[in-house]
Amino acid sequence: MTKIVVFGANGFIGQHLVKKLAESLENSIVAFDRFSNHQVGLDHPFHNYPNVEIVAGNFFNREEVSAVLTGIDYVFHLVSATNPATSNKDPFIDIDTNIRSSVELFQLCSEKGVKKVIFPSSGGTVYGDIDCETINEMSVPAPRSPYGIGKLTIESYLRYFKFSAGLDYIVYRIANPYGPGQNIHGKQGVIPIFMNKFARKEPLTIFGDGSMIRDYIYIDDLIEMMAGSFDKNNKFSTYNLGSGIGTSVNQIVKSIEKCTNHVPKKTYLNTPLTFVHKSVLDNHRFIKEFNIHPKTKLEEGVAKTWDYVKSIT
């Protein structure tokens, strides 16, 4: 069997990824995260899969991480203690948590004989504000925020461990994922945050004039791309995973308004200096190599996400 550990398994991407990987009974998956006692006991969808083992642990504890790596083939590193907002408030957080713990993980993976580490990086922040229609992997990264700098630093350490210890890896620079299961009360993800406001009939807070453009990818498409490529003999170490389509914040709002038949009040604030105005990822390298295409149009994805939000609010 193929033995896989997913660190950060209880997060938005993690939950979808574990379920997808578990569809193949040839995979044996350790789902590692800060699960609550009742989730470990009975109350978690992962219990529906016989090939998934739930491990409640602290990613920042070296001994607990080491304990689950023995005999593992593939490691997904989805843990992050920060988001762009918290990193901007304190640029030391990424250094003290994400970067240090990632280096410790890679060192342990090298010692334990792990085949490959898979790291979902941030396509929206790693590249910075590059003036082009779409950004490809040959573009020189110039992150403007501590969050993006932290992600790029972790990528660099993966490259170091491949050269120094032979640890194989793949980096997915992901656009803005959205869909059912995303935290609607969080500080990251404009679609779920806005939908929560729509559901509560509250005004929206928009940075700038709403013309800021991002690349949004529906969660099912993202997971198909990750699960269909991580164990292949990849030609490159880095791939952009996005829809390849730019959508402004104003367009997102219009799409949700159409879906919900509600037009909220809007408040516009000054854009933070670290924000990138436009970020659209060129996904052709990935599609050419793996022949997996994002399929979900924004209107369809927004409608499915709204159905989820309605069910929990």
Secondary structure as UniProt FT lines:
FT   STRAND          2..7
FT   TURN            8..10
FT   HELIX           12..22
FT   TURN            25..26
FT   STRAND          27..33
FT   HELIX           37..41
FT   HELIX           45..48
FT   TURN            50..51
FT   STRAND          52..56
FT   TURN            59..60
FT   HELIX           62..67
FT   TURN            70..71
FT   STRAND          74..77
FT   HELIX           84..89
FT   HELIX           92..94
FT   HELIX           95..99
FT   HELIX           100..112
FT   STRAND          116..122
FT   HELIX           123..126
FT   TURN            137..138
FT   HELIX           146..165
FT   STRAND          168..174
FT   STRAND          176..178
FT   TURN            180..181
FT   TURN            184..185
FT   HELIX           190..199
FT   TURN            200..201
FT   STRAND          204..207
FT   TURN            208..209
FT   STRAND          213..218
FT   HELIX           219..227
FT   TURN            228..231
FT   STRAND          238..241
FT   STRAND          246..248
FT   HELIX           249..260
FT   STRAND          266..269
FT   TURN            273..274
FT   STRAND          278..279
FT   HELIX           284..290
FT   HELIX           298..312
//
